[in-house]
Amino acid sequence: MKVYRAKHPRRVKEALVAWLVKNPEYERERSARRYENDPVYRARIRAATKKFNLEHPEYHRFAVKLRRARLLGVECTLTEAQEREVFEECAGLCAYCLEPATSLDHVVPVSKGGGHTKENVVPCCSTCNPSKGAKPLLVWMATRRAA
């Protein structure tokens, strides 16, 4: 087998990829078992994940939002392309104060049952987003005007 693999690496790789495509659940379970039982493997995966998240913060932010919405059981259809469209539609400005936007805000907060959808997000600046928090839009606007 070692000799065959050495002589035909491309065939071996193609066969492996084909098998993985047919058996994704098995591979996922095998990897989870290995992660659970092998501290060296676990450390390697964690290091690779940390490195990827540092190199791709926009992807990491998107994945965190998506995971949170799924855990809360709300509709979750926003894609990265739609996220960019939302920013472009508002010319990269905050929907509330027209300052440069740095993040997306859920009009109806996810914690209150609002979906992670294109219809429920607007670009928001680093001042308005934490200020609004999980408050409904009208409540936040009323308290903001009063202050």
C-alpha positions, -999 to 999 in steps of 0.1 A, spaced: 0 0 0 29 24 8 44 17 -26 11 23 -44 5 56 -25 40 68 -33 36 60 -70 1 74 -74 -4 103 -50 -29 120 -73 -52 89 -75 -50 84 -37 -59 121 -31 -88 119 -56 -101 87 -39 -99 103 -5 -117 134 -16 -145 113 -33 -149 93 -1 -151 124 21 -177 139 -2 -198 107 2 -193 104 40 -192 139 55 -210 128 87 -184 101 94 -155 125 89 -172 151 111 -177 125 139 -142 112 135 -127 146 138 -149 155 168 -137 123 186 -101 131 178 -105 167 190 -120 154 222 -93 127 229 -61 141 214 -47 172 232 -20 178 205 -46 178 177 -69 200 198 -41 225 204 -32 225 167 -68 231 156 -73 259 182 -40 276 170 -51 274 134 -86 288 142 -71 316 162 -47 325 134 -75 324 108 -98 346 129 -70 372 134 -62 372 97 -99 374 86 -117 395 113 -146 402 89 -153 365 84 -150 359 121 -175 387 130 -199 373 104 -196 337 117 -202 349 153 -233 368 144 -246 338 124 -239 314 152 -257 336 178 -288 340 156 -289 302 150 -286 295 188 -314 319 195 -335 301 169 -343 332 147 -345 334 109 -309 335 96 -306 343 59 -281 372 57 -251 364 35 -218 382 33 -227 396 -1 -260 410 13 -241 425 42 -219 444 17 -250 455 -2 -265 470 30 -234 490 35 -233 501 -2 -270 511 -1 -263 536 27 -230 547 12 -212 533 43 -229 558 66 -247 551 99 -285 548 93 -291 568 125 -266 597 126 -249 596 92 -214 591 106 -192 565 90 -206 530 97 -184 504 113 -209 476 119 -244 463 113 -273 468 137 -304 447 140 -334 470 138 -354 445 158 -328 430 181 -320 393 177 -325 388 214 -361 401 209 -368 377 181 -356 398 151 -341 378 123 -305 380 110 -318 390 76 -311 418 51 -345 434 59 -336 436 96 -301 451 95 -288 486 89 -252 501 89 -244 516 122 -215 536 137 -195 527 168 -214 552 189 -250 544 180 -247 505 179 -237 501 216 -260 529 226 -290 511 211 -280 477 223 -309 454 225 -335 481 228 -363 483 202 -357 511 177 -385 534 188 -377 531 225 -340 539 218 -349 569 196 -371 583 223 -345 580 250 -318 593 227 -338 624 219 -345 630 255 -309 629 265 
